[in-house]
């Protein structure tokens, strides 16, 4: 078990102590007001943790506090991990960003694109070009999520039972076949739409490597990096460390809700959102990226591969709002933010909703976990709690503002 610890004083790391107190106080108030159960926040400079705060409860009813070794459902923060696993196969020559997905998953060999209609009267046409592996990594594949209510294909996903992105009774292989049976929203590479694409990428990893996704990532990523608690299930000896999952209640508070089925190996291994991890695990993963593919003498990716991963891949250096599949992504928070391979990338800080640095990259999870790496300031940040909000909230925006105010050098 790895435990995240503070390794440096904030002043020596170029962080303002009073600003960090404001940061902690802001989120402590949300806990005290019953809007968050508890939280962990960590800020590191040059790879050394210079601010680490835990506050509140990981399980409110049981009175169990958040601790440095608490386990968190990181949901969509799984996507960058899956991307790293796939890029390792690219470096080994077993996979290419320009491989048609159908080469590895025959069900995707002849993708069709939505034209008109709904339900049983949907009309489709052949896609203008092949669906490529790079389209999966950049979320420009034309796939979608069932929870959107912005396009007729979203409704087709719901009709297929994909409300939670997994087909009823299916594993990863069976679920990706269901995705392939549905039309794409648009021609691959022509728009950005956050989607189930990382699940398809996870299935490609399985086919190319010959290993189940959880075994492949454990062997190739988690163990080499010392991510000792990361995975797709929680063993009996670690169950008490797992934070309870909450949702927003009608009165603005929180209430327990069902979470990922982590106790026992899941049938569906989600490359999009199936992971659990500790703050130590997240820190180790951030460090791999910050150090451009190497950590403590272990190299998983070449520096050029990480550089490729963390640059904007949207055409013409477009941001998510301009290139997004509207209206789902026509949001102010997408201004000035592009997308690389599995991570978002700040391309225009003057247009971002929160203070940001050009080239900063990272991603978040639906239960209000987030991480980012700021190469220019040699800064890494993570925030963990376990609340699935009903609507947009200001946690991430406030966090970025408060961290920005704390950096002095």
MIPAMAR-591289 format. One line per 10 residues: for each residue x, y, z of N, C-alpha, C, O. Coordinates in steps of 0.2 Angstrom, whole numbers. Each point is the difference from the previous one (the first is absolute). Layout:
X/Y/Z/X/Y/Z/X/Y/Z/X/Y/Z | ...
//
This chain:
4/-6/0/-4/6/0/4/6/0/5/1/4 | -6/4/-9/3/6/0/-4/6/4/-6/0/-2 | 9/4/5/-3/5/4/3/7/-2/6/1/0 | -10/3/-3/2/7/-2/2/4/7/-4/0/4 | 10/3/-5/2/4/6/3/7/-2/2/0/-6 | -3/5/10/3/6/-2/8/0/1/3/-3/5 | 0/5/-10/8/-1/-1/4/7/0/6/0/1 | -10/5/-1/4/7/0/-5/5/3/-6/0/0 | 9/5/3/-3/6/2/-3/4/-5/3/1/-6 | -9/2/6/-3/4/-5/4/6/-2/1/1/-6
2/3/11/4/5/-2/6/-1/-5/1/3/-5 | 2/-9/7/6/-2/-4/-2/-2/-7/4/0/-4 | -10/-2/3/-3/-2/-6/-3/5/-4/-3/-1/-5 | 3/7/8/-3/6/-4/-7/0/1/-4/2/-5 | 1/-4/11/-7/1/1/-1/4/6/3/0/5 | -9/4/-6/-2/5/6/-4/-4/5/-5/-2/-2 | 8/3/8/-4/-4/5/-7/3/2/-5/-4/1 | 4/10/-1/-6/3/1/-5/-2/-6/-6/-1/2 | 8/1/-8/-4/-2/-5/-2/-7/0/-6/-2/-1 | 10/-2/3/-1/-7/1/-5/-1/6/-5/-5/0
5/9/5/-5/0/6/-7/2/-3/-5/-3/2 | 5/8/-7/-6/2/-3/-3/-6/-4/-6/-2/0 | 10/-2/-3/-2/-6/-4/-3/-5/4/-6/-2/-1 | 10/0/7/-3/-5/4/-6/3/3/-5/-4/1 | 4/10/1/-6/3/4/-6/0/-5/-5/-2/3 | 6/3/-9/-5/0/-5/-4/-7/0/-6/0/0 | 10/-5/-1/-3/-7/-1/-2/-3/7/-4/-4/0 | 8/7/6/-3/-3/6/-7/3/2/-4/-3/3 | 3/9/-6/-7/3/1/-5/-4/-4/-6/-1/3 | 8/-1/-8/-5/-5/-4/-2/-6/4/-5/-3/0
11/0/3/-2/-6/4/-4/2/6/-5/-3/2 | 7/8/2/-4/2/6/-7/2/-2/-5/-1/4 | 4/4/-10/-7/1/-2/-4/-6/-3/-6/0/-2 | 9/-6/2/-3/-6/-2/0/-1/-8/-4/-4/-2 | 8/8/-1/0/0/-8/5/-5/-3/-1/-2/-5 | 6/0/9/5/-5/-1/1/-4/6/-1/2/6 | 2/-9/-7/1/-4/6/7/1/3/1/1/6 | 4/0/-10/7/2/2/4/0/-6/-2/0/-6 | 9/2/6/4/1/-6/7/-1/2/2/0/6 | 2/-2/-11/7/0/0/3/5/-6/-3/0/-5
7/4/7/3/5/-5/8/-1/1/2/1/5 | 1/-1/-11/8/-1/0/3/5/-5/-3/0/-6 | 8/4/8/3/4/-5/8/-2/0/2/0/6 | 1/-1/-12/7/-2/0/3/5/-5/-2/2/-5 | 9/0/7/4/3/-4/6/-4/-2/3/-3/5 | -1/2/-11/6/-4/-1/0/-7/2/5/-3/2 | -11/1/-1/-2/-7/2/0/-1/7/-1/-6/2 | 2/11/2/0/-1/7/-6/3/3/-2/6/-1 | -2/-9/5/-6/2/3/1/5/5/3/-1/5 | -6/7/-6/2/6/4/-6/2/4/0/4/4
-6/-7/-6/-6/2/4/-5/-6/-1/-1/-3/-5 | -1/0/11/-4/-6/0/-5/1/6/2/1/6 | -9/-1/-8/-5/1/5/-5/-5/-1/-2/-1/-5 | 0/-2/11/-6/-4/0/-5/3/5/2/2/5 | -8/-3/-7/-5/3/5/-7/-3/-1/-2/-2/-6 | -2/1/11/-6/-3/0/0/-8/0/4/-3/2 | -10/1/-5/-1/-8/1/0/-3/-7/-2/3/-5 | 5/-9/5/0/-5/-6/-7/-4/0/-2/-2/-5 | -1/2/11/-6/-3/2/-4/3/5/2/0/6 | -6/5/-8/-4/4/5/-3/-4/6/1/1/6
-5/-6/-8/-4/-4/4/4/-4/5/-2/0/6 | 7/-2/-8/5/-4/4/5/4/4/3/-3/4 | -3/9/-6/5/5/4/7/-2/-2/4/2/4 | -3/-4/-10/7/-2/-2/3/6/-3/-3/3/-5 | 9/0/7/3/6/-3/3/-2/-7/3/-5/-1 | -2/11/-3/4/-1/-6/8/0/3/2/3/5 | 1/-8/-8/7/-1/2/5/0/-6/-3/0/-6 | 9/1/7/5/0/-6/-1/-6/-5/2/0/-6 | -4/-6/9/0/-6/-3/-7/-2/-2/-1/-6/-3 | -4/11/3/-7/-2/-2/0/-1/-7/4/2/-4
-8/-7/2/-1/-2/-7/-6/3/-3/-5/1/3 | 6/2/-9/-5/4/-4/-2/-4/-6/4/-2/-4 | -10/3/2/-2/-2/-7/1/6/-4/-2/5/0 | 7/-6/-5/2/6/-4/-3/0/-7/1/5/-3 | -6/-9/2/-4/0/-6/4/2/-6/5/-4/-2 | -7/10/-1/3/1/-7/8/2/0/3/1/-5 | 0/0/11/7/0/1/3/-7/-2/6/0/-1 | -10/-5/0/3/-6/-3/2/1/-7/4/-3/-3 | -7/8/-1/1/0/-7/7/2/-2/3/-3/-4 | 1/8/8/7/1/-2/4/-7/2/5/-1/-4
-7/-2/9/4/-7/1/-1/-5/-6/5/-3/-2 | -11/3/0/-1/-5/-6/4/2/-6/3/-4/-3 | -3/11/2/4/3/-5/7/-2/0/3/-2/-5 | 0/3/11/7/-2/1/1/-7/-2/5/-2/-3 | -9/-2/6/1/-8/-2/-1/-1/-7/4/-4/-3 | -8/8/-1/0/-1/-7/6/3/-4/3/-3/-4 | 0/8/7/6/3/-3/6/-4/1/4/0/-4 | -4/-4/9/5/-5/1/0/-5/-6/6/-2/-2 | -12/0/0/0/-5/-5/2/3/-7/2/-3/-4 | -4/10/4/2/4/-6/8/0/-1/3/-2/-5
0/3/11/8/0/0/3/-6/-2/5/-1/-3 | -9/-5/5/3/-6/-1/-2/-3/-7/2/-5/-2 | -5/9/-2/-2/-1/-7/-5/-5/-1/-2/-3/-6 | -2/2/11/-6/-5/0/-6/4/-2/-6/-3/-1 | 6/9/1/-6/5/-1/2/6/-3/6/2/1 | -10/1/-5/2/7/-3/-6/4/1/-6/-2/0 | 7/9/1/-5/5/1/-4/0/-6/-6/2/0 | 8/-4/-6/-3/0/-6/-3/-6/-2/-2/-1/-6 | 2/-4/10/-3/-7/-1/-8/2/-1/-2/3/5 | -1/-6/-10/-8/0/1/-2/-5/6/3/-5/1
-7/8/2/-3/-4/6/-2/-7/-2/0/-5/3 | -3/5/-9/-3/-7/-3/6/-5/-1/-2/-6/0 | 8/8/0/6/-5/-1/0/-4/6/2/-6/0 | -4/9/6/1/-4/6/-7/-2/3/0/-5/3 | -5/9/-5/-7/-2/2/-4/0/-6/-3/5/-2 | 2/-11/-1/-3/0/-7/-7/3/0/-3/2/-5 | -1/-2/11/-6/3/0/-1/7/-2/-5/3/-2 | 11/1/2/1/7/-2/3/1/-7/1/5/-2 | -1/-11/-2/3/1/-6/-3/4/-5/3/3/-4 | -10/-2/4/-4/4/-4/-4/4/3/-6/-1/0
8/6/4/-4/5/4/-5/4/-4/2/2/-6 | -8/-1/8/-5/4/-3/-1/6/4/0/0/6 | -2/5/-9/-2/7/3/-7/1/0/-3/-1/-5 | 0/4/10/-7/2/1/-1/6/-6/4/4/-1 | -10/-5/-2/-2/5/-5/-6/4/2/-1/6/0 | -4/-10/2/-7/3/2/-4/-6/3/2/-5/1 | -8/8/2/-5/-5/3/2/-1/7/5/2/3 | -9/-6/0/1/-2/7/-3/-7/1/-4/-3/-4 | 6/-1/10/-3/-6/1/1/-5/-5/6/-1/-3 | -11/-3/1/0/-5/-6/1/4/-7/1/-4/-5
-2/10/5/0/3/-7/7/4/-1/0/5/-4 | 5/-6/7/6/3/0/3/-2/-7/0/-6/-2 | 3/11/-2/3/-1/-6/7/1/1/2/5/3 | 3/-9/-6/7/1/1/3/0/-7/-3/-2/-5 | 10/3/5/4/0/-6/7/-3/2/2/1/6 | 2/-3/-11/6/-2/2/4/6/2/0/5/-3 | 5/-6/8/4/5/2/5/2/-5/2/-4/-5 | 0/11/5/4/2/-6/7/-2/0/3/0/-5 | -1/-3/11/7/-3/1/0/-5/6/-5/0/3 | 10/-3/-2/0/-5/5/0/3/7/3/5/1
-5/-9/4/1/2/7/7/-2/2/1/-6/0 | 3/10/2/7/-1/2/1/0/8/-4/2/3 | 9/-6/-1/2/0/7/1/7/3/-2/2/5 | 5/3/-9/1/7/2/-7/3/1/0/4/5 | -5/-6/-8/-6/3/1/-3/-2/7/-4/4/3 | 5/-10/-1/-2/-2/6/4/4/6/-4/2/5 | 10/-1/-6/4/3/5/-2/8/1/1/3/5 | -3/0/-11/-2/7/0/-7/1/1/-2/6/0 | -2/-11/1/-7/1/0/-3/3/-6/-5/4/0 | 7/-5/-6/-2/2/-6/-3/-6/-5/0/1/-6
-2/-6/10/-2/-6/-4/-7/0/-2/-2/-4/-5 | -2/8/7/-7/0/-1/-4/-4/4/-7/-1/-1 | 10/-2/6/-4/-4/6/-3/5/4/1/6/0 | -5/-8/5/-3/4/5/-1/-3/6/2/-5/2 | -6/8/3/-3/-2/6/-7/0/0/-4/4/-3 | 1/-9/6/-8/-1/1/-3/6/4/-5/2/-1 | 9/1/6/-3/5/4/0/7/-3/-4/4/2 | 7/-3/-8/-2/6/-4/-7/0/-3/-2/-6/-1 | -1/11/1/-7/1/-3/1/5/-5/-4/5/-1 | 9/-5/-4/1/5/-5/0/-3/-7/0/4/-5
-1/-10/4/1/-3/-7/-4/-6/0/0/-4/5 | -3/2/-11/-4/-6/0/4/-7/1/-3/-5/2 | 10/6/-3/4/-6/1/0/-1/8/1/-6/2 | -1/11/2/0/-1/7/-6/-4/2/1/-4/4 | -7/5/-7/-6/-4/2/1/-7/-3/-2/-4/4 | 6/3/-9/1/-7/-2/4/-4/5/-1/-6/1 | 6/10/2/4/-3/5/-4/-2/6/0/-5/3 | -5/9/-1/-5/-1/6/-4/-6/-2/-1/-4/4 | -1/4/-10/-5/-6/-2/4/-7/0/-3/-5/1 | 10/6/-2/4/-6/0/2/-2/7/4/-5/1
-7/9/4/2/-2/7/7/2/3/2/-2/4 | 0/8/-8/7/2/2/0/6/5/5/4/-1 | -10/-3/5/0/5/4/6/1/5/2/6/1 | 1/-12/1/6/1/3/6/-2/-4/6/-2/3 | -7/2/-10/6/-1/-4/1/-8/-1/5/-2/-4 | -8/-2/8/1/-7/-1/-6/-4/-2/-6/2/3 | 6/-6/-8/-6/-4/-3/-2/-5/6/4/-3/3 | -10/3/-2/-3/-5/5/3/-7/-1/-1/-3/-5 | 4/1/11/3/-7/0/6/-1/-4/2/-6/-1 | 1/11/-2/6/-1/-4/6/2/3/1/4/5
5/-7/-7/7/3/2/2/5/-5/-4/3/-4 | 10/-1/4/3/5/-4/-1/-2/-7/-1/4/-5 | 3/-10/3/0/-2/-7/-8/0/-3/-1/3/-5 | -3/-5/9/-7/0/-2/-3/7/-1/-4/2/-4 | 6/2/9/-2/7/0/2/4/-6/-3/4/-3 | 10/-5/1/2/4/-5/-3/-3/-7/-1/4/-5 | -1/-10/5/-4/-2/-6/-7/3/0/-2/2/-6 | -1/0/11/-6/4/0/1/7/-2/-3/2/-4 | 9/1/6/2/7/-2/0/-1/-8/-2/5/-4 | 6/-10/1/1/0/-7/-6/-1/-4/-1/2/-6
-5/-5/9/-6/-1/-3/-4/7/-1/-5/0/-4 | 7/5/7/-4/6/0/4/5/-4/6/0/-1 | -10/5/-2/3/5/-5/5/5/4/-2/1/6 | 7/1/-9/4/6/2/-4/6/0/-5/1/-5 | 6/4/9/-3/6/-1/2/5/-6/-4/3/-3 | 11/-4/2/3/4/-6/6/-4/-2/2/-5/3 | 0/7/-9/6/-3/-3/6/1/5/1/5/3 | 3/-11/-2/5/0/4/5/6/-2/2/1/-5 | 0/2/11/5/6/-1/-3/7/-1/4/5/-1 | -10/-5/0/-3/7/-2/-3/4/6/-2/6/-1
1/-9/7/-3/3/5/3/-3/7/3/-6/-1 | -4/9/6/2/-2/7/-6/-2/4/-4/4/0 | 4/-10/2/-6/-2/4/2/-5/6/2/-6/-2 | -1/8/8/2/-4/5/-5/-6/0/-6/0/0 | 9/-6/1/-4/-6/-2/3/-7/4/5/1/4 | -8/-6/-7/3/-7/3/6/-2/-4/2/-6/1 | 1/10/-4/6/-2/-5/5/-3/4/4/-5/-2 | -2/7/9/5/-3/4/-2/-8/1/5/-4/2 | -11/3/-1/-2/-7/0/2/-4/-6/3/-6/1 | -4/8/-7/2/-3/-6/8/-1/0/2/-5/-2
1/11/4/7/-1/1/3/-5/4/5/-4/-1 | -9/3/7/2/-5/5/-1/-7/-3/4/-4/1 | -9/3/-5/-1/-6/-4/5/-1/-5/3/-6/0 | 0/11/-3/5/-1/-5/7/-2/4/3/-5/-2 | -2/7/8/5/-2/4/0/-7/1/5/-4/0 | -11/1/2/-1/-7/1/2/-4/-6/3/-5/1 | -6/7/-6/1/-4/-6/8/0/-3/2/-5/-1 | 1/11/2/7/0/-3/5/-3/5/4/-3/-2 | -6/4/9/5/-3/5/-2/-7/1/5/-4/3 | -11/2/-4/-2/-7/2/-1/-1/7/0/-5/3
-1/11/1/-1/0/7/-7/4/2/-1/5/-4 | -2/-7/9/-6/4/2/3/7/2/6/0/2 | -10/5/-2/2/7/1/3/1/7/5/3/1 | -8/-6/4/2/1/7/7/-3/1/4/2/3 | -3/-8/-6/6/-4/1/6/4/-4/5/1/2 | -7/1/-8/5/4/-4/2/6/4/6/1/0 | -10/3/2/2/7/3/3/-2/7/5/4/2 | -7/-9/1/4/-2/7/7/-1/-2/4/2/4 | -3/-7/-9/7/-2/-1/4/5/-3/6/1/1 | -9/3/-6/4/5/-4/1/7/3/4/4/-2
-9/-2/6/-1/7/2/1/0/8/4/4/3 | -9/-7/0/-1/1/8/6/-3/3/3/4/4 | -1/-10/-5/6/-3/4/7/4/-2/3/2/5 | -2/-1/-11/7/4/-1/0/7/3/5/2/2 | -11/1/-1/0/7/3/-1/0/7/0/5/3 | -1/-11/0/-2/0/7/-6/3/2/-2/2/5 | -3/-3/-10/-7/2/2/-4/-6/3/-3/-4/-3 | 5/3/9/-2/-6/4/-7/-1/1/-2/-6/1 | -2/11/-1/-7/-1/1/-5/1/-6/-6/-1/1 | 10/3/-6/-4/1/-6/-3/-6/-4/4/-5/1
-10/5/-3/-3/-6/-4/-7/1/-1/-3/5/1 | 0/-11/-2/-7/0/-2/-5/-3/5/-6/-1/0 | 10/-1/6/-4/-3/6/4/1/6/5/2/0 | -9/-2/6/3/1/6/0/-7/4/-6/-3/1 | 11/1/1/1/-6/4/-3/0/7/-1/6/2 | -1/-11/1/-3/0/7/4/4/5/-3/3/4 | 10/-4/-4/4/4/4/0/7/-1/3/4/5 | -6/-1/-10/1/7/-1/-7/3/0/-1/6/-1 | -4/-10/2/-7/3/-1/-2/6/5/-3/5/-2 | 6/-6/8/-1/6/5/3/6/-2/-2/6/2
7/-6/-7/3/6/-2/-4/4/-6/2/6/-2 | -7/-10/-1/-4/3/-5/-5/5/2/-4/-1/4 | 5/7/-7/-5/6/1/-7/-2/-2/-1/-3/-5 | -4/5/9/-7/-1/-2/-1/5/-6/3/5/0 | -8/-7/-4/-2/4/-6/-6/4/2/-5/-3/2 | 4/9/-4/-5/4/2/-3/4/-7/4/1/-5 | -10/1/6/-3/4/-6/-3/6/4/-2/0/6 | 0/5/-10/-3/6/2/-7/-2/2/-4/-3/-4 | 1/6/10/-7/-1/2/-4/6/-2/3/5/-2 | -10/-6/2/-4/6/-2/1/6/4/-1/6/-2
4/-7/8/0/6/5/7/3/-1/2/5/4 | 2/-7/-9/7/3/-1/5/-4/4/6/2/0 | -8/-7/4/5/-4/4/3/-6/-4/-1/0/-6 | 3/-5/9/2/-6/-3/-3/-6/3/-2/0/6 | 1/-6/-10/-3/-6/3/4/-6/-4/2/1/-5 | -1/-6/9/3/-6/-3/-3/-3/-6/-6/0/-1 | 10/-2/-5/-3/-3/-6/4/-5/-2/6/-1/3 | -8/-4/-7/4/-6/-2/6/3/-4/-1/4/-4 | 6/-8/5/6/2/-4/2/-6/-4/-3/-5/-1 | 10/5/-2/2/-5/-4/0/-7/4/2/1/6
-3/-6/-9/0/-7/3/7/-2/1/3/-5/-4 | 1/8/9/7/-1/1/2/-6/4/6/-3/0 | -11/0/4/2/-6/4/-1/-6/-4/-6/-3/0 | 11/1/-2/0/-6/-5/1/2/-7/-1/6/-2 | 4/-10/-2/2/2/-7/-6/1/-4/-4/-4/-1 | 4/10/-2/-6/2/-4/0/-4/-6/5/-1/-3 | -11/-1/0/-1/-3/-6/2/5/-6/4/-2/-5 | -6/8/6/2/6/-5/6/4/2/-1/3/5 | 6/-4/-8/6/4/2/0/6/-4/2/0/-6 | -3/6/9/-1/6/-4/6/4/0/3/2/5
0/-1/-11/5/4/-2/-2/7/0/5/5/0 | -11/-3/1/-2/7/0/-1/2/8/1/6/1 | -3/-11/3/-1/3/7/-1/-5/5/-3/1/5 | 7/-7/-5/-1/-5/4/5/0/6/0/-5/4 | 5/9/-3/5/0/4/-1/2/7/-4/5/1 | 7/-8/4/1/3/7/7/1/1/5/-3/-2 | -3/9/6/7/1/1/0/4/7/-4/3/2 | 10/-3/1/2/5/5/3/6/-2/2/1/-6 | -1/4/10/3/6/-2/8/-1/-2/2/3/-4 | 1/-8/8/7/-2/-2/0/-3/-7/4/2/-4
-9/-6/2/0/-2/-7/-1/5/-5/4/0/-5 | -8/5/6/-1/6/-4/6/4/-1/2/2/-5 | 1/-1/11/7/4/0/5/-4/-5/3/3/-3 | -3/-9/4/5/-4/-4/-1/0/-7/4/1/-4 | -11/-1/2/-1/1/-7/1/7/-3/3/0/-5 | -5/5/9/2/7/-2/8/0/-1/2/4/-5 | 1/-6/10/8/0/-1/2/-3/-6/5/2/-3 | -8/-8/1/2/-3/-6/0/5/-6/4/0/-4 | -10/3/4/-1/5/-6/4/6/1/3/3/-5 | -2/0/11/4/6/1/7/-1/-2/4/4/-3
-1/-10/4/7/-2/-1/0/-3/-7/5/-3/-2 | -10/4/-2/0/-2/-7/2/-8/-1/4/-2/-4 | -8/-2/8/0/-7/-2/5/-4/5/0/-6/-1 | 3/9/5/5/-4/5/-1/2/7/-2/6/1 | 2/-11/3/-1/1/7/5/-4/4/-1/-7/0 | 5/9/4/5/-4/5/3/-5/-4/1/-6/2 | 2/7/-8/4/-4/-4/-4/-5/-4/2/-4/-4 | -9/5/4/-4/-5/-4/-3/5/-5/-4/5/1 | 5/-7/-8/-3/4/-5/-5/-5/-4/1/-5/-2 | -7/9/2/-6/-4/-3/-1/3/-7/-2/-4/-5
4/11/4/-1/3/-7/6/4/-1/3/3/4 | -2/-2/-11/5/4/-2/-2/8/1/-6/1/0 | 11/3/1/-2/7/1/-4/3/-6/-5/4/1 | 6/-6/-7/-3/3/-6/-8/-3/0/-4/4/-2 | 3/-10/5/-6/-3/0/-5/4/5/-6/2/-1 | 9/0/7/-3/4/5/-2/7/-3/-5/3/1 | 10/0/-4/-1/6/-3/-6/0/-5/-4/5/-1 | 4/-10/-3/-6/-1/-5/-6/-1/4/-5/3/-2 | 5/-6/7/-6/-1/4/-3/6/3/-6/1/0 | 10/4/2/-2/6/4/0/6/-5/-1/6/3
1/-6/-9/-2/5/-5/-6/0/-3/-3/-6/0 | 0/12/-2/-7/0/-2/0/-4/-7/4/2/-5 | -9/-6/4/-1/-4/-6/-6/2/-4/-1/-3/-6 | -2/8/8/-6/3/-4/2/4/-6/5/4/1 | -8/-5/-6/2/3/-7/0/8/1/-4/3/3 | 10/0/-6/0/7/1/1/3/7/-1/6/1 | 3/-10/3/1/2/7/-7/2/3/0/5/4 | -5/-8/-6/-7/2/3/0/-2/7/3/-5/2 | -8/8/2/-1/-2/6/-7/-4/1/-3/-1/-6 | 2/-2/11/-6/-5/1/-7/4/-2/-4/-4/-2
4/10/4/-7/3/-1/-1/1/-8/-5/-1/-3 | 11/3/0/-1/1/-8/-1/-6/-4/-3/0/-4 | 7/-5/7/0/-7/-4/-5/-5/3/-1/-5/-3 | -2/7/8/-4/-5/4/-7/-1/-4/-2/4/-4 | -1/-10/5/-6/-2/-3/-6/4/4/-2/-2/6 | 0/7/-9/-5/5/4/-7/-4/0/-1/-3/-5 | -3/5/10/1/5/6/4/-3/6/1/3/5 | 0/-10/-6/3/-3/6/6/3/3/1/0/6 | 4/3/-10/6/3/2/1/7/-1/5/3/1 | -11/1/-2/0/7/-1/0/3/7/-5/3/2
10/-4/2/0/3/7/6/4/1/5/-1/-3 | -6/7/7/6/4/1/6/-3/3/6/2/-2 | -6/-8/6/5/-3/2/5/-3/-5/5/-2/1 | -8/1/-7/4/-3/-6/4/5/-4/3/-1/-4 | -4/8/6/4/5/-4/7/-1/2/2/0/6 | 2/1/-11/7/0/1/3/-7/2/6/0/1 | -9/-5/-2/2/-7/2/-1/-4/-6/-5/-1/-3 | 11/-2/1/0/-5/-5/0/-7/3/-1/-1/6 | 3/-4/-11/0/-7/3/6/-4/-4/1/1/-6 | 3/-4/10/6/-4/-2/-2/-7/-1/-6/-2/-3
10/-3/5/-2/-7/0/-2/-2/7/5/-2/4 | -11/2/-2/-3/-2/6/0/5/6/-2/-1/5 | 5/7/-7/0/6/5/-2/6/-3/1/1/-6 | -4/4/10/-2/6/-3/7/5/1/4/-2/4 | -3/7/-9/6/4/0/-2/7/0/-4/2/-5 | 6/2/9/-1/8/-1/4/3/-5/6/-1/-1 | -10/4/-4/4/2/-6/-1/8/0/4/3/-3 | -9/0/7/0/7/0/-2/2/7/-6/1/1 | 10/1/3/-2/2/7/-4/6/1/-4/1/5 | 5/3/-10/-4/6/0/-8/-1/-1/-4/4/2
2/-10/-4/-7/-2/-1/-2/-5/5/-6/-1/0 | 10/-2/4/-3/-5/4/-4/3/6/1/6/2 | -5/-10/1/-5/3/5/4/1/6/-2/4/4 | 7/-8/-2/4/1/6/7/1/-2/2/-1/-6 | 2/5/10/7/1/-1/3/-7/-2/0/-4/4 | 4/5/-9/4/-6/-3/6/2/-3/1/6/-2 | 3/-11/1/7/1/-4/-1/-4/-6/-2/-5/-1 | 5/8/-5/0/-3/-6/4/-7/1/5/0/3 | -8/-5/-6/4/-6/0/-2/-5/6/2/-6/0 | -6/9/5/-2/-4/5/-5/-5/-2/-4/1/-5
4/-7/8/-4/-6/-3/-2/-4/6/3/0/5 | -9/-4/-6/-2/-4/5/-7/-3/-2/-2/1/-6 | -2/-3/11/-7/-2/-1/-3/-1/7/3/0/5 | -10/-1/-5/-4/-1/6/-4/-6/0/-1/-3/-5 | -2/2/11/-5/-6/0/-7/3/2/0/5/4 | -5/-9/-5/-7/2/1/-1/1/8/-5/3/2 | 9/-7/2/-2/1/7/5/5/3/1/0/6 | 0/5/-10/4/6/2/7/-1/3/2/2/5 | 2/-6/-9/7/-1/0/3/4/-6/-3/0/-5 | 9/2/6/3/4/-6/8/0/2/2/-1/5
2/1/-11/7/1/0/2/5/-5/-3/0/-6 | 8/3/7/3/4/-6/8/0/1/2/1/6 | 1/0/-12/8/1/0/1/7/-3/-3/1/-6 | 7/3/9/1/7/-3/8/-1/-1/4/2/4 | -2/-3/-11/7/-1/-1/4/7/1/6/0/2 | -9/5/-4/4/7/1/1/2/7/5/3/1 | -9/-5/4/1/1/7/3/-6/4/0/0/6 | 1/-5/-10/2/-7/3/-4/-2/6/2/-1/6 | -9/2/-7/-5/-1/5/-5/-6/-2/-1/-1/-6 | 0/-3/11/-6/-5/0/-5/1/5/2/2/6
-8/-3/-7/-5/1/4/-5/-6/0/-2/-2/-6 | -1/0/11/-5/-5/0/-5/2/6/2/3/5 | -9/-4/-6/-5/1/4/-4/-6/0/-2/-3/-5 | 0/0/11/-4/-6/0/-6/1/5/1/2/6 | -7/-3/-8/-6/-1/5/-4/-5/-4/2/-3/-5 | -8/1/7/-5/-5/-3/-7/3/0/-4/-3/4 | 3/8/-8/-7/2/-1/-1/1/-8/3/3/-3 | -8/-7/1/-3/1/-7/-5/6/0/-6/-1/3 | 8/6/-6/-5/6/0/-6/-1/-5/1/-4/-5 | -6/7/7/-6/0/-5/1/5/-6/-2/-2/-5
5/7/7/1/5/-6/8/3/1/3/-3/4 | -2/7/-8/7/3/1/1/4/6/-4/3/3 | 10/-4/0/2/3/6/6/4/-1/3/0/-5 | -1/3/10/6/5/0/6/-3/3/5/4/1 | -5/-10/1/6/-3/4/7/1/-4/5/2/3 | -5/-5/-9/6/0/-4/2/7/-2/6/2/1 | -11/3/-3/2/6/-1/3/4/6/5/4/-1 | -8/-5/7/2/3/6/7/-3/2/5/4/2 | -4/-10/-3/7/-3/1/5/3/-4/5/2/3 | -6/-1/-10/5/2/-4/2/8/2/5/2/0
-11/1/2/2/7/2/4/1/6/4/4/0 | -6/-8/5/3/0/6/8/-3/0/4/3/3 | -3/-8/-7/7/-2/-1/4/5/-4/6/1/2 | -9/2/-7/3/6/-4/2/5/5/6/3/-1 | -10/-1/6/2/5/4/5/-2/5/4/5/3 | -3/-11/-2/5/-3/5/7/0/-3/5/0/4 | -4/0/-11/7/-1/-3/3/7/0/-2/4/-3 | 8/-4/6/3/7/1/7/0/-5/2/5/-1 | 0/-11/0/6/0/-4/1/-6/-5/5/-1/-3
//
